[in-house]
Amino acid sequence: MSHANTVRACIGLGGNLGDVPAAIAKALDALNLLPGSRVIRRSRLYRTPAWGLTAQPDFINAAALLETSLPADELLAALLAIEREHGRDRAAATPRWGPRTLDLDLLLYGEATLASEGLHVPHPRLHERAFVLVPLAEIAPDAQVPGRGRAADLLAKVDAVGIDALE
């Protein structure tokens, strides 16, 4: 699929409710079924401490490198649809950083910087979050986070204590 009109997007995957490893595996399958898209690399699964709202179960997180011809807004819409299929409810009543069955985040879209209603790339605070940087640096250590630097270099600057590979 390496065509001039494709881009490599980095996707963060995670959750802490239900069978998260199965949900992540199904989400990876769904990403492969998106038009003009294929997963070219995926990280191991990592158990990570809850962040933000800490009184909840640990999360399981991963990252995937997706080659896609979908525009960023269409890719984001597809990610949200996959979340909904797995029972994710992003309703306003749901606490921010609260428990979830599946969370899919568009972390990077090539080296683009995008900001519009509901779409922010690179993902906000990506550079500060070890639970995102650990799996991302595993599959794409040289990925450039616009305005911040390489994923591997950013990981070296954050505290990754408590993040353990599961596989």
C-alpha positions as CSV (number, residue, x, y, z in Angstrom):
1,M,0.0,0.0,0.0
2,S,3.0,2.4,0.1
3,H,1.5,5.0,-2.3
4,A,2.2,8.6,-2.5
5,N,-1.3,9.4,-1.1
6,T,-0.9,7.4,2.1
7,V,0.3,8.6,5.5
8,R,1.5,6.8,8.6
9,A,-0.8,7.5,11.5
10,C,0.0,6.4,15.1
11,I,-3.0,5.2,17.1
12,G,-3.2,4.8,20.9
13,L,-5.3,2.0,22.1
14,G,-6.4,1.3,25.7
15,G,-9.1,0.5,28.2
16,N,-9.7,-0.8,31.7
17,L,-13.2,-2.3,31.7
18,G,-14.0,-5.9,30.5
19,D,-11.7,-8.0,28.4
20,V,-9.4,-5.2,27.2
21,P,-6.8,-7.4,25.4
22,A,-9.7,-8.9,23.4
23,A,-11.1,-5.4,22.7
24,I,-7.7,-4.2,21.5
25,A,-7.3,-7.2,19.3
26,K,-10.7,-6.6,17.7
27,A,-9.9,-2.9,17.3
28,L,-6.7,-3.8,15.5
29,D,-8.7,-6.1,13.2
30,A,-11.2,-3.2,12.6
31,L,-8.3,-0.8,11.8
32,N,-7.1,-3.3,9.1
33,L,-10.6,-3.2,7.6
34,L,-10.8,0.6,7.2
35,P,-10.7,1.7,3.5
36,G,-7.2,2.2,2.2
37,S,-5.7,1.2,5.6
38,R,-3.6,-1.4,7.2
39,V,-1.8,-1.9,10.5
40,I,1.9,-2.2,9.8
41,R,3.1,-2.5,13.3
42,R,1.6,-2.9,16.8
43,S,3.2,-2.7,20.2
44,R,3.0,-5.2,23.0
45,L,0.2,-4.7,25.6
46,Y,1.2,-2.7,28.7
47,R,-0.4,-2.5,32.1
48,T,-0.4,1.1,33.2
49,P,-1.6,2.9,36.3
50,A,-4.7,5.0,35.9
51,W,-4.0,8.6,35.1
52,G,-6.0,11.7,35.9
53,L,-8.8,9.9,37.8
54,T,-6.7,7.4,39.7
55,A,-9.4,5.6,41.8
56,Q,-10.1,3.0,39.0
57,P,-8.6,-0.2,37.7
58,D,-5.2,-0.1,35.9
59,F,-5.4,0.3,32.2
60,I,-4.0,-1.8,29.4
61,N,-2.5,0.3,26.7
62,A,-0.9,-0.3,23.3
63,A,-0.1,1.6,20.1
64,A,-0.4,0.8,16.4
65,L,1.2,2.3,13.3
66,L,-1.4,2.5,10.6
67,E,-0.7,3.2,6.9
68,T,-3.8,4.9,5.6
69,S,-5.2,7.0,2.7
70,L,-8.0,8.3,4.9
71,P,-8.0,12.0,5.7
72,A,-7.4,12.7,9.4
73,D,-11.0,13.7,10.1
74,E,-12.3,10.5,8.5
75,L,-9.8,8.4,10.4
76,L,-10.8,10.0,13.6
77,A,-14.5,9.4,12.8
78,A,-13.7,5.7,12.2
79,L,-11.8,5.4,15.5
80,L,-14.8,6.9,17.3
81,A,-17.1,4.4,15.5
82,I,-14.9,1.5,16.6
83,E,-15.0,2.7,20.2
84,R,-18.9,2.9,20.1
85,E,-19.0,-0.7,18.7
86,H,-17.1,-1.8,21.8
87,G,-19.5,0.0,24.2
88,R,-17.6,3.2,24.7
89,D,-19.8,6.1,25.7
90,R,-18.2,9.5,25.3
91,A,-21.3,11.2,26.7
92,A,-20.8,14.4,28.7
93,A,-21.9,12.5,31.9
94,T,-19.0,10.2,31.6
95,P,-16.1,11.5,33.8
96,R,-13.0,12.7,31.9
97,W,-10.2,10.1,32.3
98,G,-12.7,7.7,33.7
99,P,-13.0,4.0,33.1
100,R,-13.7,2.8,29.6
101,T,-14.0,-0.4,27.6
102,L,-12.0,0.9,24.7
103,D,-10.2,4.2,23.9
104,L,-8.7,4.9,20.5
105,D,-6.7,8.1,20.1
106,L,-5.2,9.5,16.9
107,L,-1.8,10.4,18.3
108,L,0.1,11.4,15.1
109,Y,-1.0,11.8,11.5
110,G,2.3,11.8,9.6
111,E,4.1,14.9,10.8
112,A,1.0,17.1,10.5
113,T,-0.2,19.6,13.1
114,L,-4.0,19.8,12.9
115,A,-6.4,21.7,15.1
116,S,-10.2,21.8,14.4
117,E,-13.4,21.0,16.3
118,G,-12.7,17.6,18.0
119,L,-9.5,16.9,16.1
120,H,-6.1,17.8,17.6
121,V,-2.9,16.3,16.2
122,P,-0.5,15.6,17.7
123,H,-2.7,14.4,20.5
124,P,-2.6,17.0,23.3
125,R,-0.2,16.1,26.1
126,L,1.1,13.1,24.2
127,H,4.6,14.3,25.0
128,E,3.9,14.1,28.8
129,R,2.2,10.7,29.1
130,A,4.3,7.7,29.6
131,F,1.3,5.3,29.1
132,V,1.2,6.6,25.5
133,L,5.0,7.1,24.9
134,V,6.1,3.6,26.1
135,P,4.1,1.7,23.4
136,L,4.6,4.4,20.8
137,A,8.4,4.4,21.3
138,E,8.4,0.6,21.0
139,I,6.9,0.7,17.5
140,A,8.1,4.1,16.2
141,P,11.0,5.4,18.3
142,D,11.9,7.9,15.5
143,A,8.3,9.2,15.1
144,Q,8.4,13.0,15.2
145,V,5.9,14.7,17.5
146,P,5.6,18.1,15.9
147,G,7.1,20.8,18.0
148,R,8.3,18.3,20.6
149,G,10.8,15.9,19.1
150,R,11.3,12.1,18.7
151,A,9.1,9.7,20.6
152,A,12.1,7.9,22.1
153,D,13.6,11.2,23.3
154,L,10.3,12.3,24.8
155,L,9.9,8.9,26.6
156,A,13.3,9.4,28.2
157,K,12.0,12.6,29.9
158,V,8.9,11.1,31.6
159,D,8.4,8.8,34.6
160,A,7.4,5.3,33.3
161,V,7.5,3.6,36.7
162,G,4.6,1.2,37.1
163,I,4.2,0.5,33.3
164,D,4.8,-3.2,32.7
165,A,4.7,-5.2,29.4
166,L,2.1,-8.0,29.5
167,E,3.3,-10.0,26.5
